[in-house]
Amino acid sequence: MAKKIKHKPGRPKKGVTQITREFVLDKAWDLISEVGFREFRLTSLSENLGIRTPSLYNHIQDLEDIRREMKRRSLQMLGDRLTLKTKNQNHSSDRVFEFLIAYRSFAKAYPQFYPLTVESAESDPELKPLGDRILAICMEVFRLQTLDETSVHRIRILRSLLHGFIVLEEAGGFGRKESVEESFKKITESLESGRLW
């Protein structure tokens, strides 16, 4: 017969971290940063926290709940970075440069979480404002007045160009001797001028 575990009421002992939803999500972020989403398991998270896996469900719903919260954090962080880098730039060319640099640096610093920022947040009422914030920064930087059909096409071209560069760089797709930084600079110059070549 299994031995019953006694749960003592009251405050946690001194030096023992109280497990909250936020603490669980922080640990999930750290673990995903190390192993990626493919290798991330709830069992690994519970071991990391020093609790049994069923106890996680006191703080989270399931694996999808964690993934959604990681997306929320990622969108928030990307939006914060873009705002910080572009808000004090007076010249439009400087703002374009800082926007692109901030976007690329986020992707390089958080390779496990960057893909979450690429996914649409349109269908999620809580995440949509975070996606809309990034869209608004983009529109302001590239001087797009209204989100009409032309603006949507331009933003899609911009995202495709920037995302393509990031994915190719991450995959080691730029093997020739020519400077990758010079190529990125030329993308910046092209977007500033409105001409790709």
KEDRENTOR-256498 format. One record per residue: residue number from 1; x, y, z of N, C-alpha, C, O in turn. Coordinates in Angstrom, 2 decimals. Layout:
// KEDRENTOR-256498
NUM, X, Y, Z, X, Y, Z, X, Y, Z, X, Y, Z
...
// end
This chain:
// KEDRENTOR-256498
1, 0.85, -1.20, 0.00, 0.00, 0.00, 0.00, 0.88, 1.24, 0.00, 1.83, 1.35, 0.77
2, 0.53, 2.20, -0.89, 1.34, 3.41, -1.02, 1.22, 4.27, 0.23, 0.16, 4.39, 0.84
3, 2.34, 4.85, 0.56, 2.37, 5.71, 1.74, 1.71, 7.05, 1.44, 2.02, 7.67, 0.42
4, 0.81, 7.49, 2.30, 0.13, 8.76, 2.08, 1.07, 9.92, 2.37, 1.87, 9.90, 3.31
5, 0.95, 10.94, 1.51, 1.77, 12.14, 1.70, 0.95, 13.16, 2.49, -0.15, 13.54, 2.08
6, 1.49, 13.59, 3.59, 0.79, 14.57, 4.42, 1.06, 15.97, 3.90, 2.21, 16.37, 3.72
7, 0.00, 16.71, 3.66, 0.12, 18.10, 3.22, -0.11, 19.01, 4.42, -1.21, 19.08, 4.97
8, 0.94, 19.70, 4.80, 0.82, 20.59, 5.95, 0.37, 21.98, 5.50, 0.97, 22.56, 4.60
9, -0.66, 22.50, 6.12, -1.14, 23.84, 5.77, -0.19, 24.91, 6.27, 0.70, 24.65, 7.08
10, -0.41, 26.12, 5.77, 0.40, 27.24, 6.26, 1.39, 27.73, 5.22, 1.37, 27.28, 4.07
11, 2.24, 28.62, 5.62, 3.22, 29.21, 4.71, 4.36, 28.24, 4.42, 4.66, 27.35, 5.22
12, 5.00, 28.43, 3.24, 6.14, 27.57, 2.93, 7.27, 27.81, 3.92, 7.39, 28.90, 4.49
13, 8.10, 26.80, 4.11, 9.25, 26.95, 4.99, 10.19, 28.01, 4.46, 10.23, 28.26, 3.25
14, 10.94, 28.62, 5.35, 11.91, 29.63, 4.96, 12.92, 29.04, 4.00, 13.48, 27.97, 4.24
15, 13.15, 29.74, 2.90, 14.10, 29.26, 1.91, 13.47, 28.41, 0.83, 14.13, 28.10, -0.16
16, 12.21, 28.03, 1.01, 11.50, 27.23, 0.01, 10.69, 28.17, -0.89, 9.88, 28.96, -0.40
17, 10.93, 28.08, -2.19, 10.24, 28.95, -3.13, 8.79, 28.53, -3.29, 8.49, 27.35, -3.49
18, 7.89, 29.49, -3.19, 6.47, 29.20, -3.37, 6.19, 29.09, -4.87, 6.52, 30.00, -5.64
19, 5.58, 28.01, -5.26, 5.32, 27.79, -6.68, 4.01, 28.46, -7.07, 2.94, 28.18, -6.52
20, 4.12, 29.36, -8.03, 2.97, 30.07, -8.56, 2.92, 29.85, -10.07, 3.84, 29.28, -10.66
21, 1.86, 30.29, -10.68, 1.75, 30.17, -12.15, 2.91, 30.90, -12.83, 3.52, 30.38, -13.76
22, 3.20, 32.11, -12.36, 4.27, 32.91, -12.97, 5.62, 32.21, -12.84, 6.42, 32.22, -13.77
23, 5.85, 31.60, -11.68, 7.11, 30.89, -11.45, 7.22, 29.67, -12.37, 8.29, 29.40, -12.91
24, 6.12, 28.95, -12.55, 6.11, 27.81, -13.46, 6.41, 28.25, -14.89, 7.18, 27.60, -15.60
25, 5.80, 29.37, -15.30, 6.03, 29.88, -16.65, 7.46, 30.37, -16.84, 8.04, 30.22, -17.92
26, 8.02, 30.97, -15.80, 9.43, 31.39, -15.86, 10.34, 30.19, -16.08, 11.26, 30.24, -16.90
27, 10.08, 29.12, -15.34, 10.88, 27.90, -15.47, 10.68, 27.27, -16.85, 11.62, 26.74, -17.45
28, 9.45, 27.34, -17.36, 9.16, 26.80, -18.69, 9.96, 27.58, -19.74, 10.52, 26.99, -20.66
29, 9.99, 28.90, -19.58, 10.77, 29.75, -20.51, 12.24, 29.34, -20.50, 12.84, 29.17, -21.56
30, 12.80, 29.18, -19.32, 14.21, 28.80, -19.19, 14.48, 27.45, -19.84, 15.48, 27.27, -20.54
31, 13.59, 26.51, -19.60, 13.78, 25.16, -20.12, 13.64, 25.12, -21.64, 14.41, 24.45, -22.33
32, 12.65, 25.83, -22.15, 12.45, 25.89, -23.61, 13.63, 26.59, -24.27, 14.03, 26.22, -25.38
33, 14.19, 27.60, -23.61, 15.37, 28.28, -24.13, 16.53, 27.30, -24.32, 17.31, 27.43, -25.26
34, 16.61, 26.33, -23.43, 17.71, 25.36, -23.46, 17.47, 24.24, -24.47, 18.36, 23.90, -25.25
35, 16.27, 23.68, -24.46, 16.03, 22.46, -25.25, 15.14, 22.66, -26.47, 15.11, 21.81, -27.35
36, 14.42, 23.78, -26.53, 13.50, 24.01, -27.63, 12.14, 23.36, -27.38, 12.00, 22.52, -26.50
37, 11.15, 23.77, -28.16, 9.79, 23.26, -27.98, 9.68, 21.77, -28.31, 8.88, 21.06, -27.71
38, 10.47, 21.31, -29.27, 10.37, 19.91, -29.68, 10.74, 18.95, -28.56, 10.15, 17.88, -28.42
39, 11.72, 19.34, -27.77, 12.19, 18.47, -26.70, 11.57, 18.79, -25.34, 11.80, 18.08, -24.36
40, 10.81, 19.87, -25.29, 10.21, 20.29, -24.02, 9.09, 19.33, -23.62, 8.21, 19.01, -24.42
41, 9.13, 18.89, -22.35, 8.11, 17.99, -21.82, 7.66, 18.50, -20.45, 8.44, 19.09, -19.70
42, 6.41, 18.25, -20.14, 5.89, 18.64, -18.83, 6.59, 17.86, -17.72, 6.77, 18.38, -16.61
43, 6.98, 16.63, -18.01, 7.71, 15.85, -17.00, 9.04, 16.50, -16.66, 9.46, 16.53, -15.50
44, 9.72, 17.04, -17.68, 11.00, 17.72, -17.45, 10.79, 18.99, -16.64, 11.59, 19.34, -15.77
45, 9.69, 19.69, -16.93, 9.38, 20.91, -16.20, 9.10, 20.61, -14.74, 9.59, 21.31, -13.85
46, 8.33, 19.58, -14.48, 8.00, 19.24, -13.09, 9.25, 18.79, -12.33, 9.40, 19.13, -11.15
47, 10.12, 18.05, -12.98, 11.38, 17.65, -12.36, 12.22, 18.87, -12.01, 12.83, 18.95, -10.95
48, 12.24, 19.82, -12.93, 12.99, 21.06, -12.73, 12.45, 21.85, -11.54, 13.20, 22.51, -10.82
49, 11.15, 21.77, -11.36, 10.50, 22.48, -10.26, 10.53, 21.70, -8.95, 10.28, 22.25, -7.87
50, 10.85, 20.41, -9.05, 10.89, 19.57, -7.86, 9.51, 19.16, -7.38, 9.30, 18.95, -6.18
51, 8.57, 19.03, -8.33, 7.22, 18.61, -7.97, 6.79, 17.49, -8.90, 7.45, 17.21, -9.90
52, 5.68, 16.84, -8.57, 5.15, 15.81, -9.43, 4.40, 16.45, -10.60, 3.84, 17.54, -10.47
53, 4.41, 15.76, -11.74, 3.78, 16.32, -12.94, 2.30, 16.69, -12.72, 1.88, 17.75, -13.18
54, 1.49, 15.85, -12.04, 0.08, 16.25, -11.83, -0.07, 17.58, -11.08, -1.07, 18.28, -11.25
55, 0.92, 17.92, -10.26, 0.85, 19.17, -9.51, 0.96, 20.40, -10.40, 0.55, 21.49, -10.01
56, 1.51, 20.22, -11.61, 1.60, 21.35, -12.56, 0.22, 21.88, -12.91, 0.05, 23.07, -13.18
57, -0.76, 20.98, -12.91, -2.11, 21.37, -13.34, -2.83, 22.24, -12.32, -3.96, 22.68, -12.55
58, -2.18, 22.49, -11.19, -2.70, 23.50, -10.26, -2.40, 24.90, -10.77, -2.98, 25.88, -10.31
59, -1.47, 24.99, -11.76, -0.99, 26.30, -12.22, -1.17, 26.52, -13.72, -1.27, 27.66, -14.17
60, -1.21, 25.44, -14.49, -1.39, 25.54, -15.94, -2.48, 24.58, -16.38, -2.84, 23.65, -15.66
61, -3.00, 24.82, -17.59, -4.05, 23.94, -18.11, -3.44, 22.72, -18.80, -3.81, 21.58, -18.53
62, -2.48, 22.99, -19.70, -1.85, 21.92, -20.47, -0.64, 22.50, -21.21, -0.24, 23.64, -20.97
63, -0.08, 21.71, -22.10, 1.09, 22.14, -22.86, 0.76, 23.33, -23.76, 1.60, 24.22, -23.93
64, -0.43, 23.35, -24.32, -0.84, 24.45, -25.18, -0.95, 25.75, -24.40, -0.68, 26.83, -24.94
65, -1.34, 25.66, -23.15, -1.42, 26.83, -22.27, -0.03, 27.46, -22.11, 0.13, 28.68, -22.17
66, 0.97, 26.60, -21.92, 2.35, 27.10, -21.79, 2.80, 27.73, -23.10, 3.39, 28.81, -23.10
67, 2.52, 27.07, -24.22, 2.93, 27.60, -25.52, 2.31, 28.96, -25.78, 2.97, 29.87, -26.29
68, 1.05, 29.11, -25.43, 0.34, 30.38, -25.64, 0.96, 31.48, -24.78, 1.12, 32.62, -25.22
69, 1.31, 31.13, -23.54, 1.92, 32.13, -22.66, 3.32, 32.50, -23.12, 3.75, 33.64, -22.95
70, 4.04, 31.55, -23.71, 5.35, 31.86, -24.29, 5.20, 32.80, -25.48, 6.03, 33.68, -25.71
71, 4.14, 32.61, -26.22, 3.86, 33.50, -27.36, 3.54, 34.90, -26.86, 4.00, 35.90, -27.43
72, 2.75, 34.97, -25.80, 2.39, 36.28, -25.24, 3.64, 37.03, -24.79, 3.81, 38.21, -25.08
73, 4.52, 36.33, -24.07, 5.75, 36.95, -23.60, 6.63, 37.38, -24.77, 7.22, 38.46, -24.74
74, 6.71, 36.54, -25.78, 7.56, 36.84, -26.94, 7.07, 38.07, -27.68, 7.87, 38.93, -28.05
75, 5.77, 38.16, -27.90, 5.20, 39.34, -28.57, 5.42, 40.60, -27.75, 5.73, 41.66, -28.29
76, 5.27, 40.48, -26.43, 5.48, 41.62, -25.54, 6.93, 42.09, -25.61, 7.20, 43.28, -25.73
77, 7.86, 41.16, -25.55, 9.28, 41.49, -25.58, 9.69, 42.11, -26.91, 10.42, 43.10, -26.94
78, 9.21, 41.53, -28.00, 9.54, 42.08, -29.32, 8.98, 43.49, -29.46, 9.66, 44.39, -29.95
79, 7.74, 43.68, -29.04, 7.14, 45.01, -29.09, 7.90, 46.03, -28.27, 8.10, 47.16, -28.69
80, 8.34, 45.61, -27.08, 9.12, 46.50, -26.20, 10.44, 46.89, -26.86, 10.85, 48.05, -26.81
81, 11.10, 45.92, -27.47, 12.39, 46.19, -28.12, 12.23, 47.15, -29.30, 13.01, 48.09, -29.46
82, 11.22, 46.91, -30.11, 10.99, 47.76, -31.27, 10.65, 49.18, -30.85, 11.11, 50.15, -31.46
83, 9.84, 49.30, -29.81, 9.46, 50.63, -29.30, 10.68, 51.36, -28.78, 10.90, 52.53, -29.10
84, 11.48, 50.68, -27.98, 12.67, 51.28, -27.38, 13.65, 51.77, -28.44, 14.22, 52.85, -28.30
85, 13.84, 50.98, -29.48, 14.84, 51.31, -30.50, 14.39, 52.38, -31.48, 15.22, 53.06, -32.08
86, 13.08, 52.53, -31.66, 12.60, 53.45, -32.70, 12.03, 54.76, -32.18, 11.96, 55.74, -32.92
87, 11.61, 54.79, -30.92, 10.87, 55.96, -30.44, 11.69, 57.25, -30.39, 11.14, 58.34, -30.55
88, 13.01, 57.15, -30.18, 13.84, 58.35, -30.06, 14.58, 58.71, -31.35, 15.45, 59.57, -31.35
89, 14.22, 58.03, -32.45, 14.86, 58.32, -33.73, 14.04, 59.35, -34.50, 12.86, 59.14, -34.76
90, 14.69, 60.47, -34.86, 13.98, 61.53, -35.56, 13.93, 61.33, -37.07, 12.93, 61.64, -37.71
91, 15.01, 60.81, -37.62, 15.08, 60.61, -39.07, 14.47, 59.27, -39.45, 14.70, 58.26, -38.78
92, 13.69, 59.26, -40.52, 13.00, 58.04, -40.93, 13.99, 56.93, -41.29, 13.72, 55.76, -41.03
93, 15.13, 57.29, -41.88, 16.11, 56.28, -42.25, 16.69, 55.61, -41.01, 16.95, 54.41, -41.00
94, 16.90, 56.41, -39.95, 17.40, 55.85, -38.69, 16.38, 54.90, -38.06, 16.74, 53.87, -37.49
95, 15.12, 55.26, -38.18, 14.06, 54.45, -37.59, 13.94, 53.10, -38.32, 13.75, 52.06, -37.69
96, 14.06, 53.14, -39.65, 14.02, 51.90, -40.43, 15.19, 51.01, -40.02, 15.02, 49.81, -39.80
97, 16.38, 51.60, -39.94, 17.57, 50.86, -39.56, 17.42, 50.23, -38.18, 17.69, 49.05, -38.01
98, 16.99, 51.01, -37.20, 16.84, 50.51, -35.83, 15.76, 49.46, -35.72, 15.90, 48.50, -34.96
99, 14.68, 49.63, -36.47, 13.60, 48.64, -36.49, 14.12, 47.29, -36.97, 13.90, 46.26, -36.33
100, 14.82, 47.30, -38.10, 15.32, 46.06, -38.68, 16.37, 45.41, -37.79, 16.37, 44.19, -37.62
101, 17.25, 46.22, -37.22, 18.29, 45.69, -36.32, 17.65, 45.07, -35.09, 18.04, 43.98, -34.66
102, 16.66, 45.77, -34.50, 16.00, 45.26, -33.29, 15.25, 43.97, -33.58, 15.27, 43.04, -32.76
103, 14.61, 43.90, -34.71, 13.85, 42.71, -35.09, 14.79, 41.52, -35.27, 14.54, 40.43, -34.75
104, 15.85, 41.74, -36.01, 16.82, 40.67, -36.27, 17.53, 40.23, -34.99, 17.74, 39.04, -34.77
105, 17.89, 41.19, -34.14, 18.60, 40.85, -32.90, 17.71, 40.05, -31.96, 18.20, 39.18, -31.24
106, 16.41, 40.34, -31.95, 15.49, 39.56, -31.14, 15.45, 38.11, -31.63, 15.49, 37.17, -30.84
107, 15.37, 37.95, -32.95, 15.33, 36.60, -33.52, 16.60, 35.82, -33.20, 16.55, 34.61, -32.96
108, 17.73, 36.50, -33.19, 19.01, 35.83, -32.90, 19.15, 35.53, -31.41, 19.72, 34.51, -31.03
109, 18.65, 36.42, -30.57, 18.77, 36.24, -29.11, 17.79, 35.20, -28.58, 18.08, 34.52, -27.60
110, 16.63, 35.07, -29.23, 15.60, 34.14, -28.76, 15.13, 33.23, -29.90, 13.97, 33.29, -30.30
111, 16.02, 32.39, -30.41, 15.67, 31.55, -31.57, 14.53, 30.57, -31.30, 13.83, 30.17, -32.23
112, 14.34, 30.18, -30.04, 13.26, 29.25, -29.72, 11.89, 29.94, -29.70, 10.86, 29.30, -29.89
113, 11.90, 31.26, -29.47, 10.65, 31.99, -29.29, 10.28, 32.89, -30.46, 9.11, 33.23, -30.65
114, 11.28, 33.26, -31.25, 11.00, 34.11, -32.41, 9.90, 33.55, -33.31, 9.03, 34.31, -33.73
115, 9.90, 32.23, -33.64, 8.83, 31.70, -34.51, 7.42, 31.97, -34.00, 6.49, 32.07, -34.79
116, 7.25, 32.09, -32.68, 5.93, 32.37, -32.12, 5.44, 33.76, -32.51, 4.24, 33.99, -32.61
117, 6.38, 34.69, -32.71, 6.00, 36.06, -33.07, 5.59, 36.17, -34.53, 4.97, 37.16, -34.93
118, 5.93, 35.16, -35.31, 5.61, 35.17, -36.74, 4.17, 34.73, -36.97, 3.52, 35.16, -37.92
119, 3.68, 33.86, -36.08, 2.31, 33.36, -36.20, 1.31, 34.50, -36.01, 1.53, 35.42, -35.23
120, 0.21, 34.43, -36.73, -0.84, 35.43, -36.58, -1.49, 35.32, -35.21, -1.67, 34.23, -34.66
121, -1.85, 36.49, -34.66, -2.54, 36.53, -33.36, -3.97, 37.05, -33.54, -4.63, 37.39, -32.56
122, -4.42, 37.13, -34.77, -5.72, 37.72, -35.09, -6.89, 37.03, -34.38, -7.86, 37.69, -34.00
123, -6.81, 35.73, -34.21, -7.96, 34.99, -33.67, -7.99, 34.90, -32.15, -8.91, 34.33, -31.57
124, -6.97, 35.47, -31.51, -6.89, 35.40, -30.05, -7.12, 36.80, -29.46, -6.27, 37.67, -29.62
125, -8.24, 37.03, -28.80, -8.56, 38.37, -28.29, -7.52, 38.95, -27.33, -7.35, 40.17, -27.27
126, -6.84, 38.09, -26.59, -5.84, 38.58, -25.64, -4.51, 38.88, -26.31, -3.83, 39.84, -25.94
127, -4.14, 38.07, -27.28, -2.85, 38.26, -27.96, -2.92, 39.26, -29.11, -1.90, 39.85, -29.47
128, -4.09, 39.47, -29.67, -4.24, 40.36, -30.82, -3.71, 41.77, -30.54, -3.03, 42.33, -31.40
129, -3.98, 42.38, -29.37, -3.44, 43.73, -29.12, -1.90, 43.77, -29.15, -1.32, 44.79, -29.53
130, -1.25, 42.68, -28.75, 0.21, 42.63, -28.78, 0.70, 42.57, -30.22, 1.71, 43.20, -30.57
131, -0.01, 41.81, -31.06, 0.34, 41.77, -32.47, 0.04, 43.09, -33.15, 0.81, 43.55, -34.00
132, -1.07, 43.71, -32.78, -1.45, 45.00, -33.36, -0.45, 46.09, -32.99, -0.20, 47.01, -33.77
133, 0.11, 45.98, -31.80, 1.12, 46.96, -31.36, 2.34, 46.90, -32.27, 2.85, 47.94, -32.69
134, 2.81, 45.70, -32.58, 3.97, 45.55, -33.47, 3.63, 46.05, -34.86, 4.45, 46.69, -35.52
135, 2.41, 45.75, -35.31, 1.95, 46.23, -36.62, 1.94, 47.76, -36.66, 2.35, 48.36, -37.65
136, 1.47, 48.39, -35.59, 1.41, 49.86, -35.52, 2.81, 50.47, -35.57, 3.03, 51.49, -36.23
137, 3.76, 49.85, -34.87, 5.15, 50.33, -34.91, 5.69, 50.23, -36.32, 6.34, 51.15, -36.82
138, 5.42, 49.11, -36.97, 5.86, 48.88, -38.34, 5.29, 49.94, -39.28, 6.00, 50.48, -40.12
139, 4.00, 50.21, -39.15, 3.35, 51.20, -40.01, 3.94, 52.59, -39.80, 4.14, 53.34, -40.75
140, 4.20, 52.92, -38.54, 4.78, 54.24, -38.24, 6.18, 54.38, -38.81, 6.52, 55.40, -39.42
141, 7.00, 53.35, -38.61, 8.39, 53.38, -39.09, 8.45, 53.50, -40.61, 9.27, 54.24, -41.15
142, 7.58, 52.77, -41.29, 7.61, 52.77, -42.76, 6.60, 53.74, -43.37, 6.30, 53.68, -44.56
143, 6.09, 54.63, -42.52, 5.23, 55.74, -42.96, 4.02, 55.27, -43.76, 3.72, 55.80, -44.83
144, 3.34, 54.28, -43.23, 2.10, 53.80, -43.84, 0.94, 54.40, -43.05, 0.80, 54.13, -41.86
145, 0.13, 55.19, -43.71, -0.88, 55.99, -43.02, -2.07, 55.16, -42.54, -2.52, 55.29, -41.40
146, -2.58, 54.30, -43.42, -3.74, 53.50, -43.06, -3.49, 52.04, -43.45, -2.69, 51.75, -44.35
147, -4.15, 51.14, -42.77, -3.98, 49.72, -43.05, -4.93, 49.31, -44.18, -5.87, 48.55, -43.98
148, -4.65, 49.85, -45.36, -5.44, 49.50, -46.53, -4.78, 48.34, -47.27, -3.80, 47.76, -46.79
149, -5.32, 48.01, -48.42, -4.81, 46.85, -49.17, -3.34, 47.02, -49.55, -2.56, 46.07, -49.47
150, -2.97, 48.22, -49.98, -1.58, 48.49, -50.37, -0.63, 48.31, -49.20, 0.44, 47.71, -49.34
151, -1.03, 48.83, -48.03, -0.19, 48.72, -46.83, -0.02, 47.26, -46.41, 1.07, 46.84, -46.03
152, -1.11, 46.49, -46.49, -1.04, 45.08, -46.12, -0.05, 44.34, -47.01, 0.76, 43.55, -46.52
153, -0.10, 44.61, -48.32, 0.84, 43.96, -49.24, 2.28, 44.37, -48.93, 3.19, 43.54, -48.96
154, 2.49, 45.64, -48.63, 3.85, 46.12, -48.33, 4.39, 45.49, -47.05, 5.56, 45.11, -46.98
155, 3.53, 45.38, -46.05, 3.96, 44.77, -44.78, 4.27, 43.29, -44.98, 5.22, 42.76, -44.39
156, 3.48, 42.62, -45.79, 3.76, 41.20, -46.07, 5.08, 41.02, -46.80, 5.82, 40.07, -46.53
157, 5.37, 41.93, -47.73, 6.66, 41.87, -48.44, 7.81, 42.12, -47.47, 8.82, 41.42, -47.51
158, 7.64, 43.11, -46.61, 8.66, 43.42, -45.61, 8.90, 42.22, -44.70, 10.05, 41.83, -44.48
159, 7.83, 41.63, -44.16, 7.97, 40.48, -43.26, 8.63, 39.30, -43.96, 9.48, 38.63, -43.38
160, 8.23, 39.05, -45.21, 8.79, 37.93, -45.96, 10.28, 38.13, -46.18, 11.07, 37.19, -46.04
161, 10.67, 39.34, -46.53, 12.07, 39.65, -46.78, 12.90, 39.50, -45.51, 13.96, 38.88, -45.51
162, 12.41, 40.08, -44.43, 13.13, 40.05, -43.16, 13.16, 38.65, -42.57, 14.21, 38.19, -42.10
163, 12.03, 37.97, -42.58, 11.96, 36.61, -42.04, 12.83, 35.66, -42.86, 13.51, 34.80, -42.30
164, 12.79, 35.81, -44.17, 13.61, 34.96, -45.03, 15.09, 35.10, -44.73, 15.82, 34.11, -44.69
165, 15.52, 36.33, -44.51, 16.93, 36.58, -44.18, 17.28, 35.91, -42.85, 18.32, 35.26, -42.73
166, 16.40, 36.08, -41.87, 16.64, 35.53, -40.53, 16.72, 34.00, -40.57, 17.61, 33.41, -39.97
167, 15.80, 33.37, -41.29, 15.77, 31.91, -41.37, 16.99, 31.38, -42.10, 17.60, 30.40, -41.67
168, 17.36, 32.01, -43.20, 18.54, 31.58, -43.96, 19.82, 31.74, -43.14, 20.69, 30.88, -43.17
169, 19.91, 32.85, -42.42, 21.09, 33.08, -41.58, 21.17, 32.04, -40.47, 22.24, 31.49, -40.20
170, 20.04, 31.76, -39.82, 20.00, 30.79, -38.73, 20.37, 29.39, -39.22, 21.01, 28.62, -38.51
171, 19.97, 29.07, -40.45, 20.22, 27.74, -41.01, 21.61, 27.61, -41.63, 21.97, 26.56, -42.14
172, 22.40, 28.70, -41.57, 23.73, 28.66, -42.17, 23.68, 28.70, -43.69, 24.55, 28.16, -44.36
173, 22.66, 29.36, -44.21, 22.45, 29.40, -45.66, 23.31, 30.39, -46.42, 23.32, 30.39, -47.65
174, 24.04, 31.24, -45.70, 24.90, 32.22, -46.37, 26.35, 31.73, -46.28, 27.09, 32.11, -45.38
175, 26.73, 30.89, -47.22, 28.04, 30.25, -47.15, 29.16, 30.95, -47.89, 30.33, 30.63, -47.67
176, 28.84, 31.88, -48.74, 29.88, 32.54, -49.51, 30.64, 33.55, -48.65, 30.18, 33.92, -47.57
177, 31.78, 33.99, -49.13, 32.68, 34.81, -48.34, 32.18, 36.25, -48.15, 32.59, 36.94, -47.21
178, 31.28, 36.70, -49.04, 30.79, 38.08, -48.93, 30.11, 38.30, -47.58, 29.45, 37.41, -47.05
179, 30.27, 39.51, -47.04, 29.78, 39.85, -45.71, 28.26, 39.75, -45.60, 27.53, 40.34, -46.39
180, 27.80, 38.99, -44.61, 26.37, 38.89, -44.33, 25.84, 40.23, -43.83, 24.72, 40.63, -44.15
181, 26.66, 40.91, -43.03, 26.26, 42.22, -42.51, 26.07, 43.22, -43.64, 25.17, 44.07, -43.59
182, 26.91, 43.13, -44.65, 26.79, 44.03, -45.81, 25.50, 43.74, -46.56, 24.83, 44.65, -47.03
183, 25.15, 42.46, -46.66, 23.89, 42.10, -47.31, 22.70, 42.66, -46.53, 21.75, 43.18, -47.12
184, 22.77, 42.56, -45.21, 21.67, 43.09, -44.38, 21.60, 44.61, -44.50, 20.51, 45.18, -44.50
185, 22.74, 45.24, -44.60, 22.78, 46.69, -44.78, 22.10, 47.08, -46.09, 21.40, 48.09, -46.15
186, 22.31, 46.28, -47.12, 21.71, 46.58, -48.42, 20.19, 46.40, -48.38, 19.45, 47.11, -49.06
187, 19.73, 45.44, -47.58, 18.29, 45.29, -47.38, 17.73, 46.55, -46.72, 16.68, 47.07, -47.12
188, 18.44, 47.03, -45.71, 18.02, 48.25, -45.01, 17.95, 49.43, -45.97, 16.96, 50.17, -45.98
189, 18.98, 49.60, -46.77, 19.03, 50.70, -47.74, 17.91, 50.58, -48.77, 17.31, 51.58, -49.16
190, 17.63, 49.34, -49.19, 16.56, 49.12, -50.17, 15.20, 49.49, -49.61, 14.38, 50.10, -50.30
191, 14.97, 49.11, -48.36, 13.68, 49.42, -47.74, 13.55, 50.91, -47.44, 12.44, 51.46, -47.49
192, 14.65, 51.56, -47.14, 14.62, 53.00, -46.91, 14.26, 53.75, -48.19, 13.49, 54.71, -48.16
193, 14.82, 53.30, -49.29, 14.62, 53.99, -50.58, 13.35, 53.54, -51.29, 12.85, 54.22, -52.18
194, 12.83, 52.37, -50.89, 11.66, 51.83, -51.59, 12.02, 51.04, -52.83, 11.15, 50.65, -53.60
195, 13.31, 50.81, -53.03, 13.79, 50.05, -54.19, 14.59, 48.85, -53.69, 15.40, 48.98, -52.77
196, 14.37, 47.68, -54.28, 15.03, 46.48, -53.82, 16.47, 46.33, -54.32, 17.24, 45.58, -53.72
197, 16.84, 47.01, -55.36, 18.21, 46.87, -55.87, 18.88, 48.24, -55.92, 20.04, 48.34, -56.31
// end
